[in-house]
Amino acid sequence: MPTIITGQFQSTSQRQQPAAHLTRTMQLLEKTCNELDTELATEISENPALEMAEECRCPDCKQIIPSYPCQACMNRLNGTGPIVYVAPRANRTYSTDEHEEYYSTDNRLRDPETLSEHVLKQVAPSISSKERKIAEHILARLDEHGFLIDHPAEIATYLRASLKMVKAVIELIKRADPIGVASQDVMECLLTQLDTLEQDGKTHPLAHNLLANFWEQLARRDFDTVARKCNVSVQTVKSAAKFIKRNLSPYPAQSHWNNASNATGRYFRPDVEVIKNPHKEDGPLIVQVFSAARGWLRVNSSVRSMVSKIEDPAKKDEWAAYLERAALFVKCMRQRDNAMKRIVKLIVTRQPKFILGTDKDLIPMTRVELADQLELHESTISRAVANKTIALPNGRIIPLSTFFDRSLAIRAAVLTIIEQESTAMTDEQVAHKLIDYDYKVARRTVAKYRSMLGILPANLRARQLPSAV
């Protein structure tokens, strides 16, 4: 088996590590902190040779310390880079007023409910257990806009449920908040929202007709044609278009996330946390890589002594296997944490402006670049950042993979350009404008980024500008 990790995981003689060791380390490296909690609890419960000592010990110098990070190790640091250390999540680093305020109950980082969780919580009380399974499947099959990607008949066939029941659950979901979620397309979403408004007594006499029968003309803002065919004034058509613009949202998922800051959330547990230095305003960033261990993970010395005294060969082999398994787990856990520390430190060192600023400050980098600099394999970097999150000093929580998103800065520029437009710009015009930001991209690339940002095309966006009506 070829060596996957070099440098950090090789011995001084550069010999290849055993396959079992590398495999186990990779398995632990790709797990999030929450997943490691479960893995660690299971391992301790199954292996009597593994124990967790209730002591605070530095993972680098192995000395018992009063709190994290280890001040002796911090004093040996050279340079102006970030201070990065591995520690249990429950421990606090500093006791200054600023740091205590950061960790106060009111300032804890929260993870807003996902769209699926938000909707299911609303519909669950009014449906049966069988209908709940249908609802869960439907909500799992939503795209990034909140639209249902499967036909109801396909869902009914897959779940072996009646089509009537599936359609009834879809209709129930569509009328949950945000209204229109699980629709097949934008038109169905808007019509659902309009029906709900009409039930509340808020409507426009022409709005339903516009959406149902004059969708293309509405998109082109061909108000004259609509007015002629409906035998109404152009001003009436414009009034209906204005009503639609102000009261309806084409993308239900976007509507949900726009209000995410006000949503009820659960405490979020990021894998890495970055805070500003509480002792010095322009001091190095403080970065904590969370470990699953709540103490010092080690092989039980009592078990080790006991094994040497066992005379029964079968029993001796059994307990020796426990010891070997425990030693392997401890070693792989520490190497996993150390690999995360090295990778995170390099990321934070290269991206301080983005961490303290906005998306436009991201410096494009690749996993290959980090792998070369750390003397690791590219797959090791991929495993380390996959499905993990980092909490930034401003309270924002983002995936670690964001640091490798080369399109993020471009998308930020697209958003800035569109927010500053006085007249709706086409994707071609936005692409040309991006040249001023030193980005050269194709029109269809702009269209893709605009869609990712939940921004309407120019012909629909024009309705939202002051001059549109």
Helices and strands as residue ranges (DSSP letters): G 7-9, H 19-29, H 33-46, E 50-53, H 71-75, E 83-88, H 97-102, G 105-107, E 110-112, H 115-123, G 124-126, H 129-140, H 152-159, H 163-174, H 186-199, H 207-213, H 215-219, H 223-230, H 234-247, H 252-258, G 260-262, E 265-267, E 272-275, E 286-291, E 296-299, H 301-307, H 313-350, H 352-356, G 359-361, H 367-374, H 378-385, E 389-391, E 397-399, G 400-404, H 408-419, H 427-433, G 434-437, H 443-452, H 458-461, G 462-464, G 466-468
